[in-house]
Amino acid sequence: MGRTVSRQRIYASLLALGAGILVYRSITLVSLGALYFNELWVSILLITEMLIDFGCLLSSIRWWISNDRAKATIALRLGAAAAILHALRVLIFVLGRVGPWINFDVRPEHRELHHERWTMTGVYFAAIMSILGVIGVIVIWTLIRRARRKHDTVST
């Protein structure tokens, strides 16, 4: 009757969704001129994150198609790297909107206009979502380590 969806496909779908959101956000930032008004090192960080996000998206789709746990390793590692790199980029963004380093991540000629673009609600939302992503990485990493220990204990 009904077809059951495997856990592997659910996990791969969720990872693809998260990576897709990050790819979309990165492309949006680039199309809005982020490479033009950000400092070079911030632009390089953005492009690096976008490439890792895209790799995570592709590897999670590969995992979904194969429906094989063995294909999850690369996708999960790229997902963790994407979440951590995104959190770092958001931390730089948040520090650039508050505190003593306002607009340190923006080229000097764009600082005045850039400061007016962001509301504190948007800054806080970005920070909270980024923190949740890192917590997710930590939770998944902990679960994988426990499963490996349990498997190693049972095999011995």
C-alpha positions as a Markdown table, in Angstrom:
| # | Residue | x | y | z |
|---|---|---|---|---|
| 1 | Met | 0.0 | 0.0 | 0.0 |
| 2 | Gly | 1.9 | 3.0 | 1.3 |
| 3 | Arg | 5.6 | 3.4 | 0.6 |
| 4 | Thr | 7.8 | 4.1 | 3.5 |
| 5 | Val | 10.5 | 6.7 | 3.2 |
| 6 | Ser | 13.9 | 5.6 | 4.6 |
| 7 | Arg | 15.6 | 7.5 | 7.3 |
| 8 | Gln | 18.6 | 8.0 | 5.0 |
| 9 | Arg | 16.4 | 9.8 | 2.4 |
| 10 | Ile | 14.9 | 12.0 | 5.1 |
| 11 | Tyr | 18.3 | 12.9 | 6.5 |
| 12 | Ala | 19.6 | 13.6 | 3.0 |
| 13 | Ser | 16.6 | 15.7 | 2.2 |
| 14 | Leu | 17.0 | 17.8 | 5.3 |
| 15 | Leu | 20.7 | 18.3 | 4.6 |
| 16 | Ala | 19.9 | 19.3 | 1.0 |
| 17 | Leu | 17.3 | 21.7 | 2.2 |
| 18 | Gly | 19.7 | 23.4 | 4.6 |
| 19 | Ala | 22.5 | 23.5 | 2.0 |
| 20 | Gly | 20.0 | 24.8 | -0.6 |
| 21 | Ile | 19.0 | 27.7 | 1.7 |
| 22 | Leu | 22.6 | 28.6 | 2.3 |
| 23 | Val | 23.4 | 28.5 | -1.4 |
| 24 | Tyr | 20.4 | 30.7 | -2.1 |
| 25 | Arg | 21.4 | 33.2 | 0.6 |
| 26 | Ser | 25.0 | 33.3 | -0.8 |
| 27 | Ile | 23.8 | 33.8 | -4.3 |
| 28 | Thr | 21.5 | 36.5 | -3.1 |
| 29 | Leu | 24.3 | 38.3 | -1.3 |
| 30 | Val | 26.5 | 38.2 | -4.4 |
| 31 | Ser | 23.7 | 39.4 | -6.6 |
| 32 | Leu | 23.1 | 42.3 | -4.2 |
| 33 | Gly | 26.7 | 43.4 | -4.6 |
| 34 | Ala | 28.3 | 41.9 | -1.5 |
| 35 | Leu | 31.6 | 41.3 | -3.4 |
| 36 | Tyr | 31.6 | 45.0 | -4.3 |
| 37 | Phe | 31.1 | 46.6 | -0.9 |
| 38 | Asn | 32.7 | 44.0 | 1.4 |
| 39 | Glu | 36.3 | 43.9 | 2.2 |
| 40 | Leu | 38.3 | 41.4 | 0.1 |
| 41 | Trp | 38.7 | 38.8 | 2.9 |
| 42 | Val | 35.0 | 38.8 | 3.6 |
| 43 | Ser | 34.2 | 38.3 | -0.1 |
| 44 | Ile | 36.6 | 35.4 | -0.2 |
| 45 | Leu | 34.9 | 33.9 | 2.9 |
| 46 | Leu | 31.5 | 34.3 | 1.2 |
| 47 | Ile | 32.7 | 32.6 | -2.0 |
| 48 | Thr | 34.4 | 29.8 | 0.0 |
| 49 | Glu | 31.2 | 29.2 | 1.9 |
| 50 | Met | 29.1 | 29.2 | -1.2 |
| 51 | Leu | 31.3 | 26.6 | -2.8 |
| 52 | Ile | 31.2 | 24.4 | 0.3 |
| 53 | Asp | 27.4 | 24.8 | 0.4 |
| 54 | Phe | 27.1 | 23.8 | -3.2 |
| 55 | Gly | 29.3 | 20.8 | -2.6 |
| 56 | Cys | 27.1 | 19.8 | 0.4 |
| 57 | Leu | 24.0 | 20.2 | -1.7 |
| 58 | Leu | 25.3 | 18.0 | -4.5 |
| 59 | Ser | 26.7 | 15.3 | -2.1 |
| 60 | Ser | 23.4 | 15.2 | -0.2 |
| 61 | Ile | 21.5 | 14.8 | -3.4 |
| 62 | Arg | 23.9 | 11.9 | -4.3 |
| 63 | Trp | 23.2 | 10.4 | -0.8 |
| 64 | Trp | 19.5 | 10.8 | -1.4 |
| 65 | Ile | 19.6 | 9.0 | -4.8 |
| 66 | Ser | 21.8 | 6.2 | -3.5 |
| 67 | Asn | 19.9 | 5.8 | -0.3 |
| 68 | Asp | 23.1 | 4.4 | 1.2 |
| 69 | Arg | 24.5 | 5.3 | 4.6 |
| 70 | Ala | 28.0 | 5.0 | 3.2 |
| 71 | Lys | 27.4 | 8.0 | 1.0 |
| 72 | Ala | 26.5 | 10.2 | 4.0 |
| 73 | Thr | 30.1 | 10.8 | 5.2 |
| 74 | Ile | 31.1 | 13.4 | 2.6 |
| 75 | Ala | 27.7 | 15.1 | 2.8 |
| 76 | Leu | 27.7 | 15.3 | 6.6 |
| 77 | Arg | 31.3 | 16.6 | 6.7 |
| 78 | Leu | 30.5 | 19.3 | 4.1 |
| 79 | Gly | 27.3 | 20.1 | 6.0 |
| 80 | Ala | 29.3 | 20.6 | 9.2 |
| 81 | Ala | 31.9 | 22.7 | 7.5 |
| 82 | Ala | 29.2 | 24.8 | 5.8 |
| 83 | Ala | 27.4 | 25.4 | 9.2 |
| 84 | Ile | 30.6 | 26.3 | 11.0 |
| 85 | Leu | 31.8 | 28.6 | 8.2 |
| 86 | His | 28.4 | 30.2 | 7.9 |
| 87 | Ala | 28.4 | 30.8 | 11.7 |
| 88 | Leu | 31.9 | 32.4 | 11.4 |
| 89 | Arg | 30.7 | 34.6 | 8.6 |
| 90 | Val | 27.5 | 35.6 | 10.5 |
| 91 | Leu | 29.7 | 36.4 | 13.6 |
| 92 | Ile | 31.7 | 38.7 | 11.4 |
| 93 | Phe | 28.5 | 40.3 | 10.1 |
| 94 | Val | 27.1 | 40.7 | 13.6 |
| 95 | Leu | 30.3 | 42.2 | 15.0 |
| 96 | Gly | 30.3 | 44.6 | 12.0 |
| 97 | Arg | 26.9 | 45.9 | 12.9 |
| 98 | Val | 27.3 | 46.3 | 16.7 |
| 99 | Gly | 30.0 | 47.3 | 19.1 |
| 100 | Pro | 33.3 | 49.0 | 18.6 |
| 101 | Trp | 34.0 | 47.5 | 15.2 |
| 102 | Ile | 31.0 | 48.9 | 13.3 |
| 103 | Asn | 31.4 | 48.2 | 9.5 |
| 104 | Phe | 35.0 | 46.8 | 9.9 |
| 105 | Asp | 34.0 | 44.2 | 7.3 |
| 106 | Val | 32.8 | 46.8 | 4.7 |
| 107 | Arg | 35.1 | 48.8 | 2.4 |
| 108 | Pro | 35.6 | 52.3 | 3.7 |
| 109 | Glu | 33.8 | 54.0 | 0.8 |
| 110 | His | 30.6 | 52.0 | 1.5 |
| 111 | Arg | 30.5 | 52.1 | 5.2 |
| 112 | Glu | 28.0 | 55.0 | 5.7 |
| 113 | Leu | 25.4 | 53.5 | 3.3 |
| 114 | His | 25.9 | 50.0 | 4.5 |
| 115 | His | 25.3 | 50.8 | 8.1 |
| 116 | Glu | 21.8 | 52.1 | 7.3 |
| 117 | Arg | 20.7 | 48.9 | 5.4 |
| 118 | Trp | 20.4 | 46.6 | 8.5 |
| 119 | Thr | 17.9 | 46.6 | 11.3 |
| 120 | Met | 18.9 | 45.0 | 14.6 |
| 121 | Thr | 16.0 | 42.5 | 14.2 |
| 122 | Gly | 17.7 | 41.2 | 11.0 |
| 123 | Val | 21.1 | 41.1 | 12.7 |
| 124 | Tyr | 19.7 | 39.2 | 15.7 |
| 125 | Phe | 17.8 | 36.8 | 13.5 |
| 126 | Ala | 21.0 | 36.0 | 11.6 |
| 127 | Ala | 22.9 | 35.4 | 14.8 |
| 128 | Ile | 20.2 | 33.1 | 16.3 |
| 129 | Met | 19.8 | 31.0 | 13.1 |
| 130 | Ser | 23.6 | 30.6 | 12.9 |
| 131 | Ile | 23.8 | 29.5 | 16.6 |
| 132 | Leu | 21.1 | 27.0 | 16.0 |
| 133 | Gly | 23.1 | 25.6 | 13.0 |
| 134 | Val | 26.2 | 25.1 | 15.1 |
| 135 | Ile | 24.1 | 23.5 | 17.8 |
| 136 | Gly | 22.8 | 21.1 | 15.2 |
| 137 | Val | 26.3 | 20.2 | 14.1 |
| 138 | Ile | 27.3 | 19.5 | 17.7 |
| 139 | Val | 24.2 | 17.3 | 18.3 |
| 140 | Ile | 24.7 | 15.3 | 15.1 |
| 141 | Trp | 28.4 | 14.9 | 15.7 |
| 142 | Thr | 27.7 | 13.7 | 19.3 |
| 143 | Leu | 25.1 | 11.2 | 18.0 |
| 144 | Ile | 27.4 | 9.8 | 15.4 |
| 145 | Arg | 30.2 | 9.4 | 17.9 |
| 146 | Arg | 27.9 | 7.6 | 20.3 |
| 147 | Ala | 26.7 | 5.3 | 17.5 |
| 148 | Arg | 30.3 | 4.5 | 16.5 |
| 149 | Arg | 31.3 | 3.8 | 20.1 |
| 150 | Lys | 28.2 | 1.5 | 20.5 |
| 151 | His | 29.0 | -0.2 | 17.3 |
| 152 | Asp | 32.7 | -0.7 | 18.3 |
| 153 | Thr | 31.7 | -2.1 | 21.7 |
| 154 | Val | 29.2 | -4.5 | 20.2 |
| 155 | Ser | 31.8 | -5.7 | 17.6 |
| 156 | Thr | 34.5 | -6.4 | 20.1 |
